[in-house]
Amino acid sequence: MPLICLASIRIEEVKAFAESKKFTMPFAPDPHRRVFSLYATQNIPRNVITGSDGKIIFQSTGYNEQEFKELETLFSHKSK
């Protein structure tokens, strides 16, 4: 299951942010929120998981450490 993090900033800023946080997942710049606007109009951070058909199967807003850990576990199992 591929994971892509959208960022509402330019590619240079995305790279610097990801490196500073030591993130290893891929980031895609979306400074004009074109992709973001397909799924929402406000609230960042927003977590959206879509199926292979593009339909939303999970979404939440904000950051919750427990939820994030559960999503990490889900993705690590799906990628094996």
C-alpha positions as CSV (number, residue, x, y, z in Angstrom):
1,M,0.0,0.0,0.0
2,P,1.8,3.2,-1.1
3,L,1.9,6.1,1.3
4,I,2.3,9.6,0.0
5,C,2.3,12.7,2.1
6,L,1.0,15.9,0.5
7,A,2.5,19.2,1.6
8,S,1.0,22.6,0.9
9,I,4.5,24.0,0.4
10,R,7.1,24.1,-2.4
11,I,9.4,21.1,-3.2
12,E,12.4,22.8,-1.6
13,E,10.6,23.4,1.6
14,V,9.2,19.8,1.6
15,K,12.7,18.4,1.3
16,A,14.1,20.5,4.1
17,F,11.1,19.7,6.3
18,A,11.3,15.9,5.7
19,E,15.1,15.9,6.3
20,S,14.8,17.9,9.5
21,K,12.2,15.5,10.9
22,K,14.1,12.4,9.5
23,F,11.0,11.3,7.7
24,T,11.5,8.5,5.2
25,M,8.1,8.4,3.5
26,P,7.6,10.1,0.2
27,F,6.3,13.7,0.1
28,A,4.6,15.4,-2.8
29,P,4.3,19.1,-3.0
30,D,0.8,20.5,-3.5
31,P,1.3,24.2,-2.9
32,H,-1.9,25.1,-4.8
33,R,-3.9,22.4,-3.0
34,R,-5.1,20.8,-6.2
35,V,-5.0,17.3,-4.8
36,F,-6.0,18.3,-1.3
37,S,-9.1,20.1,-2.7
38,L,-10.3,16.8,-4.2
39,Y,-10.8,15.5,-0.6
40,A,-11.3,18.5,1.6
41,T,-11.6,22.3,1.7
42,Q,-10.0,23.0,5.1
43,N,-8.2,21.5,8.1
44,I,-4.5,20.5,8.1
45,P,-3.2,18.1,9.0
46,R,-5.7,15.8,7.4
47,N,-5.2,12.1,7.0
48,V,-6.9,10.4,4.1
49,I,-6.6,6.8,3.0
50,T,-8.1,5.9,-0.3
51,G,-8.7,2.5,-1.9
52,S,-7.3,1.6,-5.2
53,D,-10.5,3.0,-6.8
54,G,-9.7,6.4,-5.3
55,K,-12.6,6.3,-2.8
56,I,-12.0,7.4,0.8
57,I,-11.9,4.5,3.2
58,F,-10.6,6.5,6.2
59,Q,-10.1,10.1,7.1
60,S,-9.4,12.2,10.1
61,T,-8.2,15.7,10.9
62,G,-5.5,16.9,13.3
63,Y,-2.7,14.9,14.8
64,N,-3.3,12.2,17.4
65,E,-0.3,10.2,18.4
66,Q,-2.2,7.0,19.1
67,E,-4.0,7.1,15.8
68,F,-0.7,7.8,14.0
69,K,0.9,4.8,15.6
70,E,-2.0,2.6,14.6
71,L,-1.8,3.8,11.0
72,E,2.0,3.2,11.0
73,T,1.3,-0.4,12.2
74,L,-1.3,-0.8,9.5
75,F,1.0,0.4,6.7
76,S,4.0,-1.6,7.9
77,H,1.9,-4.8,7.8
78,K,0.4,-4.0,4.4
79,S,3.8,-3.3,2.9
80,K,5.2,-6.8,3.8
